[in-house]
Amino acid sequence: LARDVAQVNGLGAAMMVQGAKAGQALAARQSGVHALMVAGDGTPWYSSGMASALARAAS
């Protein structure tokens, strides 16, 4: 989740190219960006903002 689609597309591409650990660090450094990444084995990683957003949506 981000302010606009261009930011989502740009960060998504950068995160995929950088790999999991660097992509997670990149997402964590971005203000107003909430990310969910899923590893090849199906293990999810949520940024703190995404975890909060999903919890709010579920309630």
C-alpha distance matrix in Angstrom:
0.0 3.8 7.2 8.3 8.8 11.1 9.0 6.7 10.2 12.0 10.2 10.1 13.7 14.7 13.5 15.5 18.4 18.7 18.7 17.4 18.7 18.0 14.5 13.9 15.7 13.8 10.3 12.3 13.8 11.0 10.9 8.0 5.6 4.9 6.3 8.8 11.8 15.0 18.3 21.1 22.8 20.0 19.2 15.6 14.1 11.4 10.5 12.0 9.1 7.7 11.4 11.9 9.3 11.0 14.3 14.1 13.3 16.2 18.6
3.8 0.0 3.8 5.6 7.3 8.9 6.4 5.8 9.6 10.6 9.3 10.5 13.7 14.2 13.9 16.4 18.7 18.9 19.7 18.9 19.8 18.4 15.1 14.9 15.8 13.3 10.4 12.4 12.8 9.3 8.9 6.1 4.7 6.6 8.7 11.9 14.5 17.9 20.9 23.7 25.8 23.2 22.3 18.8 16.8 14.2 12.4 13.7 10.7 10.4 14.2 14.2 11.9 14.2 17.2 16.5 16.1 19.3 21.3
7.2 3.8 0.0 3.8 7.2 8.6 6.9 7.9 11.2 12.0 11.6 13.3 16.1 16.6 16.9 19.4 21.4 21.7 22.9 22.3 23.1 21.4 18.3 18.2 18.8 16.0 13.5 15.1 14.8 11.1 9.8 7.1 7.6 10.0 12.5 15.7 18.2 21.6 24.7 27.4 29.5 26.9 26.1 22.5 20.6 17.8 15.8 16.7 13.3 13.6 17.3 16.6 14.1 16.8 19.6 18.2 17.9 21.4 23.0
8.3 5.6 3.8 0.0 3.8 5.6 5.5 6.5 8.9 10.3 11.0 12.3 14.6 15.7 16.6 18.5 20.4 21.3 22.7 22.6 23.9 22.0 18.8 19.4 20.2 17.1 14.9 17.3 17.0 13.3 12.8 10.5 10.0 12.2 13.7 16.5 18.6 21.7 24.7 27.0 29.4 27.0 26.7 23.3 21.7 19.4 17.9 19.3 16.2 15.8 19.5 19.3 16.6 18.7 21.8 20.6 19.7 23.1 25.1
8.8 7.3 7.2 3.8 0.0 3.8 5.4 5.0 6.0 8.5 9.9 10.2 12.1 14.1 15.1 16.4 18.3 19.8 21.1 21.3 23.1 21.3 17.9 19.0 20.3 17.1 15.1 18.1 18.2 14.7 15.2 13.0 11.5 13.0 13.5 15.7 17.2 20.0 22.9 24.7 27.4 25.1 25.3 22.2 21.1 19.3 18.3 20.4 17.6 16.5 20.2 20.6 17.7 19.2 22.7 21.9 20.4 23.6 26.0
11.1 8.9 8.6 5.6 3.8 0.0 3.8 5.4 5.2 6.0 8.4 9.7 10.7 12.2 14.0 15.5 16.7 18.2 20.1 20.9 22.4 20.1 17.0 18.7 19.5 16.0 14.8 17.9 17.3 14.1 15.0 13.8 12.3 14.5 14.8 17.2 18.2 21.1 23.5 25.3 28.3 26.4 26.5 23.6 22.2 20.7 19.4 21.6 19.1 18.4 22.2 22.8 20.4 22.0 25.4 24.8 23.7 26.8 29.2
9.0 6.4 6.9 5.5 5.4 3.8 0.0 3.8 5.5 5.2 5.9 8.2 9.9 10.5 11.8 14.1 15.4 16.2 18.0 18.5 19.6 17.3 14.2 15.6 16.1 12.6 11.3 14.2 13.6 10.3 11.4 10.5 8.8 11.4 11.9 14.8 16.0 19.3 21.7 24.0 26.8 24.9 24.4 21.4 19.5 17.8 16.1 18.3 16.0 15.7 19.4 20.1 18.0 19.9 23.2 22.8 22.1 25.1 27.5
6.7 5.8 7.9 6.5 5.0 5.4 3.8 0.0 3.8 5.6 5.4 5.8 8.5 9.9 10.4 12.1 14.2 15.3 16.4 16.5 18.1 16.4 12.9 14.1 15.5 12.5 10.5 13.8 14.2 11.1 12.5 11.0 8.3 9.6 9.4 11.7 12.9 16.0 18.7 20.8 23.5 21.4 21.2 18.2 16.8 15.3 14.2 16.8 14.6 13.4 17.1 18.2 16.0 17.3 20.8 20.7 19.7 22.4 25.1
10.2 9.6 11.2 8.9 6.0 5.2 5.5 3.8 0.0 3.8 5.6 5.1 6.1 8.6 9.9 10.7 12.4 14.3 15.7 16.6 18.6 16.7 13.4 15.4 16.9 13.7 12.6 16.2 16.4 13.8 15.7 14.6 11.9 13.0 12.0 13.7 13.9 16.5 18.7 20.3 23.4 21.7 22.0 19.5 18.4 17.6 17.0 19.9 18.0 16.6 20.2 21.6 19.4 20.3 23.9 24.1 22.7 25.3 28.2
12.0 10.6 12.0 10.3 8.5 6.0 5.2 5.6 3.8 0.0 3.8 5.5 5.3 6.2 8.6 10.1 10.8 12.3 14.5 15.8 17.3 14.8 11.9 14.4 15.1 11.6 11.4 14.9 14.5 12.1 14.5 14.4 11.8 13.7 12.8 14.9 14.9 17.8 19.4 21.2 24.4 23.1 23.1 20.6 19.0 18.3 17.1 20.1 18.5 17.7 21.3 22.7 21.0 22.2 25.6 25.9 25.1 27.7 30.4
10.2 9.3 11.6 11.0 9.9 8.4 5.9 5.4 5.6 3.8 0.0 3.8 5.4 5.0 5.9 8.5 9.9 10.3 12.1 12.8 14.0 11.7 8.6 10.7 11.6 8.2 7.7 11.3 11.2 9.3 12.1 12.2 9.2 10.7 9.6 11.9 11.9 15.2 16.9 19.1 22.1 20.7 20.2 17.6 15.6 14.9 13.5 16.6 15.4 14.7 18.1 19.8 18.4 19.7 22.9 23.5 23.0 25.4 28.1
10.1 10.5 13.3 12.3 10.2 9.7 8.2 5.8 5.1 5.5 3.8 0.0 3.8 5.5 5.2 6.3 8.7 10.0 10.9 11.4 13.6 12.1 8.6 10.7 12.7 10.1 9.1 12.8 13.7 12.1 14.8 14.3 10.8 11.1 8.9 10.1 9.5 12.3 14.1 16.0 19.1 17.7 17.6 15.3 14.0 13.8 13.4 16.8 15.8 14.3 17.5 19.6 18.1 18.6 22.1 23.0 22.0 24.1 27.1
13.7 13.7 16.1 14.6 12.1 10.7 9.9 8.5 6.1 5.3 5.4 3.8 0.0 3.8 5.5 5.2 6.3 8.6 10.2 12.0 14.3 12.3 9.5 12.6 14.2 11.4 11.6 15.3 15.7 14.4 17.4 17.4 14.1 14.8 12.5 13.4 12.1 14.2 15.2 16.5 19.9 19.2 19.5 17.7 16.6 17.0 16.7 20.2 19.4 18.0 21.1 23.3 21.9 22.3 25.8 26.8 25.7 27.7 30.9
14.7 14.2 16.6 15.7 14.1 12.2 10.5 9.9 8.6 6.2 5.0 5.5 3.8 0.0 3.8 5.5 5.2 6.1 8.6 10.6 12.1 9.4 7.2 10.6 11.4 8.5 9.7 13.2 13.1 12.4 15.8 16.6 13.5 14.6 12.6 14.0 12.5 15.1 15.7 17.4 20.7 20.2 19.8 18.1 16.3 16.7 15.8 19.2 18.9 18.1 21.0 23.2 22.3 23.1 26.3 27.4 26.9 28.9 31.8
13.5 13.9 16.9 16.6 15.1 14.0 11.8 10.4 9.9 8.6 5.9 5.2 5.5 3.8 0.0 3.8 5.5 5.2 6.2 7.2 9.0 7.1 4.0 7.3 9.0 7.1 7.7 11.1 12.0 11.8 15.3 15.9 12.4 12.6 10.0 10.8 9.0 11.7 12.3 14.4 17.4 16.8 16.2 14.4 12.6 13.3 12.8 16.4 16.5 15.5 18.0 20.6 20.0 20.5 23.5 25.0 24.6 26.2 29.2
15.5 16.4 19.4 18.5 16.4 15.5 14.1 12.1 10.7 10.1 8.5 6.3 5.2 5.5 3.8 0.0 3.8 5.6 5.5 7.4 10.3 9.2 6.8 9.9 12.2 10.8 11.2 14.5 15.8 15.6 18.9 19.1 15.5 15.2 12.1 11.9 9.2 10.7 10.8 12.0 15.5 15.3 15.4 14.3 13.5 14.9 15.2 19.0 19.2 17.5 19.9 22.8 22.0 21.9 25.0 26.8 25.9 27.3 30.5
18.4 18.7 21.4 20.4 18.3 16.7 15.4 14.2 12.4 10.8 9.9 8.7 6.3 5.2 5.5 3.8 0.0 3.8 5.6 8.9 11.1 9.2 8.1 11.7 13.0 11.5 13.0 16.2 16.7 16.8 20.4 21.1 17.8 18.1 15.3 15.4 12.8 14.2 13.6 14.4 17.9 18.4 18.4 17.7 16.6 18.1 18.0 21.7 22.0 20.8 23.1 25.9 25.3 25.4 28.5 30.2 29.5 30.9 34.1
18.7 18.9 21.7 21.3 19.8 18.2 16.2 15.3 14.3 12.3 10.3 10.0 8.6 6.1 5.2 5.6 3.8 0.0 3.8 6.9 7.9 5.6 5.7 9.3 9.9 9.0 11.2 13.8 14.3 15.2 18.9 20.2 17.0 17.3 14.6 15.1 12.5 14.2 13.4 14.9 18.0 18.5 17.8 17.0 15.3 16.8 16.4 19.9 20.7 19.9 22.0 24.7 24.6 25.0 27.8 29.6 29.3 30.7 33.7
18.7 19.7 22.9 22.7 21.1 20.1 18.0 16.4 15.7 14.5 12.1 10.9 10.2 8.6 6.2 5.5 5.6 3.8 0.0 3.8 6.0 5.8 5.6 8.4 10.1 10.3 11.7 14.0 15.4 16.5 20.1 21.0 17.6 17.1 13.9 13.4 10.3 11.3 9.9 11.4 14.3 15.1 14.3 14.0 12.7 14.9 15.2 18.8 20.0 18.8 20.5 23.6 23.7 23.5 26.1 28.4 28.1 29.0 32.1
17.4 18.9 22.3 22.6 21.3 20.9 18.5 16.5 16.6 15.8 12.8 11.4 12.0 10.6 7.2 7.4 8.9 6.9 3.8 0.0 3.8 5.7 5.1 6.0 8.6 9.8 10.4 12.1 14.3 15.6 18.9 19.7 16.3 15.1 11.8 10.9 7.8 8.9 7.7 10.2 12.4 12.7 11.3 10.8 9.2 11.7 12.3 15.8 17.4 16.2 17.3 20.6 21.0 20.7 23.1 25.5 25.4 26.1 29.1
18.7 19.8 23.1 23.9 23.1 22.4 19.6 18.1 18.6 17.3 14.0 13.6 14.3 12.1 9.0 10.3 11.1 7.9 6.0 3.8 0.0 3.8 5.4 5.2 6.3 8.7 10.0 10.7 12.6 14.8 18.1 19.4 16.5 15.6 12.9 12.7 10.4 11.9 10.7 13.5 15.1 15.5 13.3 12.7 10.2 12.3 12.1 15.1 17.2 16.7 17.6 20.6 21.6 21.7 23.7 26.1 26.6 27.3 30.0
18.0 18.4 21.4 22.0 21.3 20.1 17.3 16.4 16.7 14.8 11.7 12.1 12.3 9.4 7.1 9.2 9.2 5.6 5.8 5.7 3.8 0.0 3.8 5.4 5.0 6.1 8.6 9.8 10.7 12.7 16.3 18.1 15.3 15.3 13.0 13.7 11.8 14.0 13.3 15.8 18.0 18.2 16.4 15.3 12.7 13.9 12.9 16.0 17.5 17.4 19.0 21.6 22.3 22.9 25.1 27.1 27.5 28.8 31.4
14.5 15.1 18.3 18.8 17.9 17.0 14.2 12.9 13.4 11.9 8.6 8.6 9.5 7.2 4.0 6.8 8.1 5.7 5.6 5.1 5.4 3.8 0.0 3.8 5.4 5.0 6.2 8.6 10.0 11.0 14.5 15.6 12.4 12.2 9.7 10.5 8.7 11.4 11.6 14.4 16.8 16.4 14.9 13.2 10.7 11.6 10.8 14.2 15.1 14.5 16.6 19.2 19.4 19.9 22.5 24.3 24.4 25.8 28.6
13.9 14.9 18.2 19.4 19.0 18.7 15.6 14.1 15.4 14.4 10.7 10.7 12.6 10.6 7.3 9.9 11.7 9.3 8.4 6.0 5.2 5.4 3.8 0.0 3.8 5.4 5.2 6.1 8.7 10.3 13.3 14.4 11.4 10.5 8.2 9.0 8.0 10.9 11.5 14.9 16.5 15.7 13.5 11.4 8.1 8.7 7.6 10.8 12.4 12.1 13.6 16.3 17.0 17.5 19.7 21.7 22.2 23.4 26.0
15.7 15.8 18.8 20.2 20.3 19.5 16.1 15.5 16.9 15.1 11.6 12.7 14.2 11.4 9.0 12.2 13.0 9.9 10.1 8.6 6.3 5.0 5.4 3.8 0.0 3.8 5.5 5.1 6.3 9.0 12.2 14.2 11.9 12.0 10.7 12.3 11.7 14.7 15.1 18.3 20.0 19.4 17.0 14.9 11.5 11.5 9.4 11.8 13.4 14.1 15.7 17.8 18.8 19.9 21.8 23.6 24.5 25.9 28.2
13.8 13.3 16.0 17.1 17.1 16.0 12.6 12.5 13.7 11.6 8.2 10.1 11.4 8.5 7.1 10.8 11.5 9.0 10.3 9.8 8.7 6.1 5.0 5.4 3.8 0.0 3.8 5.4 5.3 6.7 10.4 12.3 9.9 11.0 10.0 12.3 12.0 15.4 16.2 19.2 21.4 20.6 18.7 16.3 13.2 12.7 10.4 13.0 13.5 14.2 16.5 18.3 18.6 20.1 22.4 23.7 24.3 26.2 28.5
10.3 10.4 13.5 14.9 15.1 14.8 11.3 10.5 12.6 11.4 7.7 9.1 11.6 9.7 7.7 11.2 13.0 11.2 11.7 10.4 10.0 8.6 6.2 5.2 5.5 3.8 0.0 3.8 5.5 5.4 8.6 9.6 6.7 7.2 6.5 9.3 9.9 13.6 15.2 18.5 20.5 19.0 17.1 14.2 11.0 9.7 7.2 10.0 10.0 10.4 13.1 14.8 14.9 16.4 18.8 20.0 20.5 22.5 24.8
12.3 12.4 15.1 17.3 18.1 17.9 14.2 13.8 16.2 14.9 11.3 12.8 15.3 13.2 11.1 14.5 16.2 13.8 14.0 12.1 10.7 9.8 8.6 6.1 5.1 5.4 3.8 0.0 3.8 5.6 7.9 9.6 7.8 8.1 8.3 11.0 12.0 15.5 17.0 20.5 21.9 20.5 18.0 15.1 11.4 9.8 6.4 8.1 8.9 10.4 12.3 13.7 14.7 16.4 18.2 19.4 20.7 22.5 24.3
13.8 12.8 14.8 17.0 18.2 17.3 13.6 14.2 16.4 14.5 11.2 13.7 15.7 13.1 12.0 15.8 16.7 14.3 15.4 14.3 12.6 10.7 10.0 8.7 6.3 5.3 5.5 3.8 0.0 3.8 6.5 9.5 8.6 10.3 11.2 14.2 15.1 18.7 20.0 23.4 25.1 23.9 21.5 18.7 15.1 13.5 10.1 11.3 11.5 13.5 15.7 16.5 17.2 19.5 21.2 22.0 23.3 25.5 27.2
11.0 9.3 11.1 13.3 14.7 14.1 10.3 11.1 13.8 12.1 9.3 12.1 14.4 12.4 11.8 15.6 16.8 15.2 16.5 15.6 14.8 12.7 11.0 10.3 9.0 6.7 5.4 5.6 3.8 0.0 3.8 6.3 5.6 8.4 9.9 13.5 14.9 18.7 20.6 23.9 25.8 24.2 22.2 19.1 15.8 13.7 10.4 11.6 10.5 12.3 15.2 15.7 15.6 18.2 20.3 20.5 21.5 24.1 25.8
10.9 8.9 9.8 12.8 15.2 15.0 11.4 12.5 15.7 14.5 12.1 14.8 17.4 15.8 15.3 18.9 20.4 18.9 20.1 18.9 18.1 16.3 14.5 13.3 12.2 10.4 8.6 7.9 6.5 3.8 0.0 3.8 5.6 8.6 11.4 15.1 17.2 21.0 23.3 26.6 28.4 26.4 24.3 20.9 17.7 14.9 11.4 11.6 9.7 12.2 15.0 14.5 14.4 17.5 19.2 18.9 20.2 23.1 24.3
8.0 6.1 7.1 10.5 13.0 13.8 10.5 11.0 14.6 14.4 12.2 14.3 17.4 16.6 15.9 19.1 21.1 20.2 21.0 19.7 19.4 18.1 15.6 14.4 14.2 12.3 9.6 9.6 9.5 6.3 3.8 0.0 3.8 6.6 10.0 13.7 16.5 20.1 22.9 26.2 27.8 25.4 23.6 20.0 17.2 14.0 11.0 11.0 8.1 10.1 13.3 12.4 11.5 14.8 16.7 16.0 17.0 20.1 21.3
5.6 4.7 7.6 10.0 11.5 12.3 8.8 8.3 11.9 11.8 9.2 10.8 14.1 13.5 12.4 15.5 17.8 17.0 17.6 16.3 16.5 15.3 12.4 11.4 11.9 9.9 6.7 7.8 8.6 5.6 5.6 3.8 0.0 3.8 6.5 10.3 12.8 16.5 19.3 22.5 24.2 21.9 20.3 16.8 14.1 11.3 8.6 9.8 7.4 8.2 11.7 12.0 10.9 13.4 16.0 15.9 16.4 19.2 21.1
4.9 6.6 10.0 12.2 13.0 14.5 11.4 9.6 13.0 13.7 10.7 11.1 14.8 14.6 12.6 15.2 18.1 17.3 17.1 15.1 15.6 15.3 12.2 10.5 12.0 11.0 7.2 8.1 10.3 8.4 8.6 6.6 3.8 0.0 3.8 7.2 10.3 13.8 16.8 20.1 21.5 18.9 17.2 13.5 11.0 7.9 5.9 7.4 5.0 4.6 8.2 9.1 8.1 10.0 12.7 13.3 13.6 16.0 18.2
6.3 8.7 12.5 13.7 13.5 14.8 11.9 9.4 12.0 12.8 9.6 8.9 12.5 12.6 10.0 12.1 15.3 14.6 13.9 11.8 12.9 13.0 9.7 8.2 10.7 10.0 6.5 8.3 11.2 9.9 11.4 10.0 6.5 3.8 0.0 3.8 6.5 10.1 13.1 16.4 17.9 15.4 13.9 10.4 8.1 5.9 5.3 8.4 7.5 5.6 8.6 10.9 10.0 10.7 13.7 15.0 14.9 16.7 19.4
8.8 11.9 15.7 16.5 15.7 17.2 14.8 11.7 13.7 14.9 11.9 10.1 13.4 14.0 10.8 11.9 15.4 15.1 13.4 10.9 12.7 13.7 10.5 9.0 12.3 12.3 9.3 11.0 14.2 13.5 15.1 13.7 10.3 7.2 3.8 0.0 3.8 6.7 10.1 13.3 14.5 11.7 10.5 6.9 5.7 4.6 6.5 9.7 9.6 6.7 8.4 11.6 10.9 10.2 13.2 15.3 14.7 15.7 18.8
11.8 14.5 18.2 18.6 17.2 18.2 16.0 12.9 13.9 14.9 11.9 9.5 12.1 12.5 9.0 9.2 12.8 12.5 10.3 7.8 10.4 11.8 8.7 8.0 11.7 12.0 9.9 12.0 15.1 14.9 17.2 16.5 12.8 10.3 6.5 3.8 0.0 3.8 6.6 9.8 11.5 9.4 8.4 5.8 5.1 6.6 8.7 12.2 12.9 10.3 11.6 15.0 14.7 13.7 16.5 18.9 18.2 18.9 22.1
15.0 17.9 21.6 21.7 20.0 21.1 19.3 16.0 16.5 17.8 15.2 12.3 14.2 15.1 11.7 10.7 14.2 14.2 11.3 8.9 11.9 14.0 11.4 10.9 14.7 15.4 13.6 15.5 18.7 18.7 21.0 20.1 16.5 13.8 10.1 6.7 3.8 0.0 3.8 6.7 7.9 5.7 5.6 4.4 6.2 8.8 11.7 15.0 15.9 13.0 13.6 17.2 16.9 15.1 17.8 20.5 19.5 19.5 23.0
18.3 20.9 24.7 24.7 22.9 23.5 21.7 18.7 18.7 19.4 16.9 14.1 15.2 15.7 12.3 10.8 13.6 13.4 9.9 7.7 10.7 13.3 11.6 11.5 15.1 16.2 15.2 17.0 20.0 20.6 23.3 22.9 19.3 16.8 13.1 10.1 6.6 3.8 0.0 3.8 5.3 5.2 5.2 6.3 7.9 11.3 14.0 17.3 18.8 16.2 16.5 20.3 20.4 18.6 21.0 24.0 23.1 23.0 26.3
21.1 23.7 27.4 27.0 24.7 25.3 24.0 20.8 20.3 21.2 19.1 16.0 16.5 17.4 14.4 12.0 14.4 14.9 11.4 10.2 13.5 15.8 14.4 14.9 18.3 19.2 18.5 20.5 23.4 23.9 26.6 26.2 22.5 20.1 16.4 13.3 9.8 6.7 3.8 0.0 3.8 5.4 7.4 9.5 11.6 15.0 17.7 21.0 22.4 19.6 20.0 23.7 23.5 21.6 24.0 26.9 25.8 25.4 28.9
22.8 25.8 29.5 29.4 27.4 28.3 26.8 23.5 23.4 24.4 22.1 19.1 19.9 20.7 17.4 15.5 17.9 18.0 14.3 12.4 15.1 18.0 16.8 16.5 20.0 21.4 20.5 21.9 25.1 25.8 28.4 27.8 24.2 21.5 17.9 14.5 11.5 7.9 5.3 3.8 0.0 3.8 5.7 9.0 11.8 15.3 18.4 21.3 23.0 20.2 19.8 23.6 23.8 21.5 23.4 26.7 25.6 24.7 28.1
20.0 23.2 26.9 27.0 25.1 26.4 24.9 21.4 21.7 23.1 20.7 17.7 19.2 20.2 16.8 15.3 18.4 18.5 15.1 12.7 15.5 18.2 16.4 15.7 19.4 20.6 19.0 20.5 23.9 24.2 26.4 25.4 21.9 18.9 15.4 11.7 9.4 5.7 5.2 5.4 3.8 0.0 3.8 6.2 9.7 12.7 16.2 18.9 20.3 17.2 16.8 20.5 20.5 17.9 20.0 23.1 21.9 21.0 24.5
19.2 22.3 26.1 26.7 25.3 26.5 24.4 21.2 22.0 23.1 20.2 17.6 19.5 19.8 16.2 15.4 18.4 17.8 14.3 11.3 13.3 16.4 14.9 13.5 17.0 18.7 17.1 18.0 21.5 22.2 24.3 23.6 20.3 17.2 13.9 10.5 8.4 5.6 5.2 7.4 5.7 3.8 0.0 3.8 6.8 10.2 13.6 16.0 18.0 15.3 14.4 18.2 18.8 16.5 18.2 21.5 20.9 20.1 23.3
15.6 18.8 22.5 23.3 22.2 23.6 21.4 18.2 19.5 20.6 17.6 15.3 17.7 18.1 14.4 14.3 17.7 17.0 14.0 10.8 12.7 15.3 13.2 11.4 14.9 16.3 14.2 15.1 18.7 19.1 20.9 20.0 16.8 13.5 10.4 6.9 5.8 4.4 6.3 9.5 9.0 6.2 3.8 0.0 3.8 6.6 10.1 12.6 14.3 11.5 10.9 14.7 15.1 13.0 15.0 18.2 17.7 17.2 20.4
14.1 16.8 20.6 21.7 21.1 22.2 19.5 16.8 18.4 19.0 15.6 14.0 16.6 16.3 12.6 13.5 16.6 15.3 12.7 9.2 10.2 12.7 10.7 8.1 11.5 13.2 11.0 11.4 15.1 15.8 17.7 17.2 14.1 11.0 8.1 5.7 5.1 6.2 7.9 11.6 11.8 9.7 6.8 3.8 0.0 3.8 6.8 9.6 11.6 9.5 9.2 12.9 13.8 12.6 14.5 17.5 17.6 17.6 20.5
11.4 14.2 17.8 19.4 19.3 20.7 17.8 15.3 17.6 18.3 14.9 13.8 17.0 16.7 13.3 14.9 18.1 16.8 14.9 11.7 12.3 13.9 11.6 8.7 11.5 12.7 9.7 9.8 13.5 13.7 14.9 14.0 11.3 7.9 5.9 4.6 6.6 8.8 11.3 15.0 15.3 12.7 10.2 6.6 3.8 0.0 3.8 6.3 7.8 5.8 5.7 9.3 10.2 9.6 11.5 14.1 14.6 15.1 17.8
10.5 12.4 15.8 17.9 18.3 19.4 16.1 14.2 17.0 17.1 13.5 13.4 16.7 15.8 12.8 15.2 18.0 16.4 15.2 12.3 12.1 12.9 10.8 7.6 9.4 10.4 7.2 6.4 10.1 10.4 11.4 11.0 8.6 5.9 5.3 6.5 8.7 11.7 14.0 17.7 18.4 16.2 13.6 10.1 6.8 3.8 0.0 3.8 5.4 5.2 6.3 8.7 9.9 10.7 12.4 14.4 15.4 16.6 18.8
12.0 13.7 16.7 19.3 20.4 21.6 18.3 16.8 19.9 20.1 16.6 16.8 20.2 19.2 16.4 19.0 21.7 19.9 18.8 15.8 15.1 16.0 14.2 10.8 11.8 13.0 10.0 8.1 11.3 11.6 11.6 11.0 9.8 7.4 8.4 9.7 12.2 15.0 17.3 21.0 21.3 18.9 16.0 12.6 9.6 6.3 3.8 0.0 3.8 5.5 5.2 6.3 8.7 10.1 10.7 12.5 14.4 15.6 17.0
9.1 10.7 13.3 16.2 17.6 19.1 16.0 14.6 18.0 18.5 15.4 15.8 19.4 18.9 16.5 19.2 22.0 20.7 20.0 17.4 17.2 17.5 15.1 12.4 13.4 13.5 10.0 8.9 11.5 10.5 9.7 8.1 7.4 5.0 7.5 9.6 12.9 15.9 18.8 22.4 23.0 20.3 18.0 14.3 11.6 7.8 5.4 3.8 0.0 3.8 5.5 5.1 6.1 8.6 9.9 10.6 12.3 14.3 15.7
7.7 10.4 13.6 15.8 16.5 18.4 15.7 13.4 16.6 17.7 14.7 14.3 18.0 18.1 15.5 17.5 20.8 19.9 18.8 16.2 16.7 17.4 14.5 12.1 14.1 14.2 10.4 10.4 13.5 12.3 12.2 10.1 8.2 4.6 5.6 6.7 10.3 13.0 16.2 19.6 20.2 17.2 15.3 11.5 9.5 5.8 5.2 5.5 3.8 0.0 3.8 5.3 4.9 6.1 8.5 9.8 10.4 12.2 14.4
11.4 14.2 17.3 19.5 20.2 22.2 19.4 17.1 20.2 21.3 18.1 17.5 21.1 21.0 18.0 19.9 23.1 22.0 20.5 17.3 17.6 19.0 16.6 13.6 15.7 16.5 13.1 12.3 15.7 15.2 15.0 13.3 11.7 8.2 8.6 8.4 11.6 13.6 16.5 20.0 19.8 16.8 14.4 10.9 9.2 5.7 6.3 5.2 5.5 3.8 0.0 3.8 5.5 5.3 6.2 8.7 10.0 10.7 12.6
11.9 14.2 16.6 19.3 20.6 22.8 20.1 18.2 21.6 22.7 19.8 19.6 23.3 23.2 20.6 22.8 25.9 24.7 23.6 20.6 20.6 21.6 19.2 16.3 17.8 18.3 14.8 13.7 16.5 15.7 14.5 12.4 12.0 9.1 10.9 11.6 15.0 17.2 20.3 23.7 23.6 20.5 18.2 14.7 12.9 9.3 8.7 6.3 5.1 5.3 3.8 0.0 3.8 5.5 5.1 6.2 8.6 10.0 10.9
9.3 11.9 14.1 16.6 17.7 20.4 18.0 16.0 19.4 21.0 18.4 18.1 21.9 22.3 20.0 22.0 25.3 24.6 23.7 21.0 21.6 22.3 19.4 17.0 18.8 18.6 14.9 14.7 17.2 15.6 14.4 11.5 10.9 8.1 10.0 10.9 14.7 16.9 20.4 23.5 23.8 20.5 18.8 15.1 13.8 10.2 9.9 8.7 6.1 4.9 5.5 3.8 0.0 3.8 5.5 5.2 6.2 8.7 10.2
11.0 14.2 16.8 18.7 19.2 22.0 19.9 17.3 20.3 22.2 19.7 18.6 22.3 23.1 20.5 21.9 25.4 25.0 23.5 20.7 21.7 22.9 19.9 17.5 19.9 20.1 16.4 16.4 19.5 18.2 17.5 14.8 13.4 10.0 10.7 10.2 13.7 15.1 18.6 21.6 21.5 17.9 16.5 13.0 12.6 9.6 10.7 10.1 8.6 6.1 5.3 5.5 3.8 0.0 3.8 5.4 5.0 6.1 8.8
14.3 17.2 19.6 21.8 22.7 25.4 23.2 20.8 23.9 25.6 22.9 22.1 25.8 26.3 23.5 25.0 28.5 27.8 26.1 23.1 23.7 25.1 22.5 19.7 21.8 22.4 18.8 18.2 21.2 20.3 19.2 16.7 16.0 12.7 13.7 13.2 16.5 17.8 21.0 24.0 23.4 20.0 18.2 15.0 14.5 11.5 12.4 10.7 9.9 8.5 6.2 5.1 5.5 3.8 0.0 3.8 5.5 5.2 6.5
14.1 16.5 18.2 20.6 21.9 24.8 22.8 20.7 24.1 25.9 23.5 23.0 26.8 27.4 25.0 26.8 30.2 29.6 28.4 25.5 26.1 27.1 24.3 21.7 23.6 23.7 20.0 19.4 22.0 20.5 18.9 16.0 15.9 13.3 15.0 15.3 18.9 20.5 24.0 26.9 26.7 23.1 21.5 18.2 17.5 14.1 14.4 12.5 10.6 9.8 8.7 6.2 5.2 5.4 3.8 0.0 3.8 5.5 5.4
13.3 16.1 17.9 19.7 20.4 23.7 22.1 19.7 22.7 25.1 23.0 22.0 25.7 26.9 24.6 25.9 29.5 29.3 28.1 25.4 26.6 27.5 24.4 22.2 24.5 24.3 20.5 20.7 23.3 21.5 20.2 17.0 16.4 13.6 14.9 14.7 18.2 19.5 23.1 25.8 25.6 21.9 20.9 17.7 17.6 14.6 15.4 14.4 12.3 10.4 10.0 8.6 6.2 5.0 5.5 3.8 0.0 3.8 5.6
16.2 19.3 21.4 23.1 23.6 26.8 25.1 22.4 25.3 27.7 25.4 24.1 27.7 28.9 26.2 27.3 30.9 30.7 29.0 26.1 27.3 28.8 25.8 23.4 25.9 26.2 22.5 22.5 25.5 24.1 23.1 20.1 19.2 16.0 16.7 15.7 18.9 19.5 23.0 25.4 24.7 21.0 20.1 17.2 17.6 15.1 16.6 15.6 14.3 12.2 10.7 10.0 8.7 6.1 5.2 5.5 3.8 0.0 3.8
18.6 21.3 23.0 25.1 26.0 29.2 27.5 25.1 28.2 30.4 28.1 27.1 30.9 31.8 29.2 30.5 34.1 33.7 32.1 29.1 30.0 31.4 28.6 26.0 28.2 28.5 24.8 24.3 27.2 25.8 24.3 21.3 21.1 18.2 19.4 18.8 22.1 23.0 26.3 28.9 28.1 24.5 23.3 20.4 20.5 17.8 18.8 17.0 15.7 14.4 12.6 10.9 10.2 8.8 6.5 5.4 5.6 3.8 0.0
